[in-house]
Amino acid sequence: MDQIQYEMRTKVKPLYLVASKNGLQGVFLRKQPIKSVKTLNRSSAEERILSDAVKQLEEYFSGKRKKFDINFNSSGTDFQMKVWKELSRIPFGKTVSYKDIARKIKNPNAVRAVGTANGKNPMCIIVPCHRVIAADGSIGGYGGGIAMKRQLLDLEKNSLQ
């Protein structure tokens, strides 16, 4: 499967968007070891998918988009897919705990496994793993660092006002 990557500059960090003709494969915080394109001229299905993802992410960062409507095609274990699907249901501007997600997927003892699946989410921001916090209300960890997680949560909170 041919994939291409595009680096999107954002107010928090560069994001590396990867697509195939079947959909968006991931939004990563680190460059992936695949072919990169510098511009998106929409000449291929992959570029059209990336272009749409960039547009929606720009709308998110400007506070105009609360929900994403992107055809994505990522893969993971059955458990990871359940967790990621549940993450997608967390409302814009809200937070939940790892324990809440474990309960929602009907596996209340899988709190640590939920944390691990959360950390392997290939669609950062679009599948909002940044909205998951520790049960004690502390911010918890984040692949992009605590500062980035706080920026994303603040952006959402401020967009609701």
C-alpha positions as CSV (number, residue, x, y, z in Angstrom):
1,M,0.0,0.0,0.0
2,D,1.5,3.3,-1.0
3,Q,1.5,5.9,1.7
4,I,2.6,9.5,1.7
5,Q,3.4,11.9,4.5
6,Y,2.9,15.6,4.9
7,E,4.3,17.8,7.7
8,M,1.8,20.2,9.0
9,R,3.0,23.2,11.1
10,T,0.6,23.9,14.0
11,K,0.7,26.3,17.0
12,V,1.6,23.4,19.3
13,K,4.0,21.2,17.3
14,P,4.5,19.9,13.8
15,L,2.2,17.0,13.0
16,Y,3.0,14.3,10.5
17,L,0.0,13.2,8.6
18,V,0.1,9.9,6.7
19,A,-2.4,8.8,4.1
20,S,-3.0,6.0,1.6
21,K,-5.6,6.0,-1.0
22,N,-7.9,4.2,1.5
23,G,-7.9,7.0,4.0
24,L,-5.9,8.8,6.7
25,Q,-3.5,6.3,8.3
26,G,-2.3,8.5,11.1
27,V,-1.5,11.9,12.7
28,F,1.8,11.5,14.4
29,L,4.1,13.7,16.5
30,R,7.2,12.3,14.9
31,K,8.2,12.0,11.3
32,Q,7.5,8.5,9.9
33,P,9.9,6.6,7.7
34,I,7.9,6.9,4.5
35,K,7.9,9.2,1.5
36,S,7.1,12.9,2.3
37,V,5.5,15.5,0.1
38,K,6.2,19.2,0.6
39,T,3.0,20.5,-1.0
40,L,-0.5,19.1,-1.5
41,N,-1.7,19.7,-5.0
42,R,-4.6,17.3,-4.7
43,S,-3.4,15.3,-7.7
44,S,-3.8,11.9,-6.0
45,A,-6.3,10.3,-3.6
46,E,-3.7,10.4,-0.9
47,E,-3.1,14.1,-1.4
48,R,-6.8,14.9,-1.3
49,I,-7.2,12.9,2.0
50,L,-4.2,14.8,3.5
51,S,-5.5,18.1,2.2
52,D,-8.9,17.5,3.9
53,A,-7.2,16.4,7.1
54,V,-5.1,19.6,7.1
55,K,-8.2,21.8,6.6
56,Q,-10.1,20.1,9.4
57,L,-7.1,20.3,11.8
58,E,-6.6,24.0,10.9
59,E,-10.3,24.6,11.7
60,Y,-9.8,22.7,15.0
61,F,-6.8,24.9,16.0
62,S,-8.7,28.0,15.2
63,G,-11.5,26.9,17.5
64,K,-14.0,26.5,14.7
65,R,-14.1,22.6,14.5
66,K,-15.3,20.6,17.5
67,K,-15.7,17.2,15.7
68,F,-13.7,15.6,12.9
69,D,-15.2,14.1,9.8
70,I,-12.3,12.2,8.3
71,N,-12.2,8.8,6.7
72,F,-9.4,7.1,8.5
73,N,-7.9,3.7,8.0
74,S,-5.7,2.8,10.9
75,S,-5.0,-0.6,12.3
76,G,-4.6,-2.0,15.8
77,T,-5.6,-4.9,18.0
78,D,-9.3,-5.5,18.7
79,F,-8.7,-4.0,22.2
80,Q,-7.0,-0.9,20.9
81,M,-9.7,-0.4,18.3
82,K,-12.3,-0.5,21.1
83,V,-10.4,2.0,23.2
84,W,-9.8,4.3,20.2
85,K,-13.5,4.2,19.3
86,E,-14.4,5.1,22.9
87,L,-11.9,8.0,22.8
88,S,-13.6,9.3,19.7
89,R,-16.8,9.7,21.8
90,I,-15.3,12.0,24.3
91,P,-17.0,15.4,23.8
92,F,-14.9,18.4,22.7
93,G,-13.7,20.3,25.8
94,K,-14.4,17.4,28.2
95,T,-12.0,15.0,30.0
96,V,-12.5,11.5,31.2
97,S,-10.2,9.1,33.2
98,Y,-8.6,6.0,32.0
99,K,-10.9,4.2,34.5
100,D,-13.9,5.8,32.8
101,I,-12.8,4.4,29.4
102,A,-12.2,0.9,30.9
103,R,-15.7,0.9,32.3
104,K,-17.2,2.1,29.0
105,I,-15.6,-0.7,27.0
106,K,-16.9,-3.1,29.7
107,N,-13.5,-4.1,31.0
108,P,-13.2,-2.2,34.3
109,N,-10.0,-3.9,35.4
110,A,-8.1,-2.9,32.2
111,V,-7.2,0.6,33.3
112,R,-3.4,0.1,32.6
113,A,-4.2,-1.5,29.3
114,V,-6.4,1.4,28.3
115,G,-3.5,3.7,29.1
116,T,-1.2,1.7,26.9
117,A,-3.7,1.6,24.0
118,N,-4.2,5.4,24.5
119,G,-0.5,5.9,24.1
120,K,-0.5,3.9,20.9
121,N,-3.3,6.0,19.3
122,P,-2.2,6.7,15.7
123,M,-4.6,9.6,15.2
124,C,-3.5,12.2,17.8
125,I,-6.0,15.1,18.1
126,I,-8.5,13.5,15.7
127,V,-9.0,10.6,18.1
128,P,-8.7,12.8,21.2
129,C,-6.4,10.8,23.5
130,H,-5.4,14.2,25.0
131,R,-8.8,14.3,26.7
132,V,-7.9,11.4,29.0
133,I,-6.6,12.3,32.4
134,A,-5.7,10.4,35.6
135,A,-8.5,9.4,38.0
136,D,-7.3,11.9,40.6
137,G,-7.8,14.7,38.1
138,S,-4.2,15.3,37.4
139,I,-3.3,15.7,33.7
140,G,-1.5,12.4,33.3
141,G,1.0,11.7,30.5
142,Y,1.0,12.5,26.8
143,G,3.2,11.4,23.9
144,G,3.6,15.0,22.8
145,G,4.5,16.1,26.4
146,I,2.4,17.6,29.2
147,A,2.8,21.1,27.8
148,M,1.2,20.1,24.5
149,K,-1.6,18.2,26.3
150,R,-2.3,21.3,28.4
151,Q,-2.3,23.5,25.3
152,L,-4.8,21.3,23.5
153,L,-7.1,21.1,26.6
154,D,-6.9,24.9,27.0
155,L,-7.6,25.5,23.3
156,E,-10.8,23.4,23.7
157,K,-11.8,25.1,27.0
158,N,-11.3,28.5,25.5
159,S,-13.2,27.6,22.3
160,L,-16.3,26.8,24.4
161,Q,-16.4,30.2,26.0
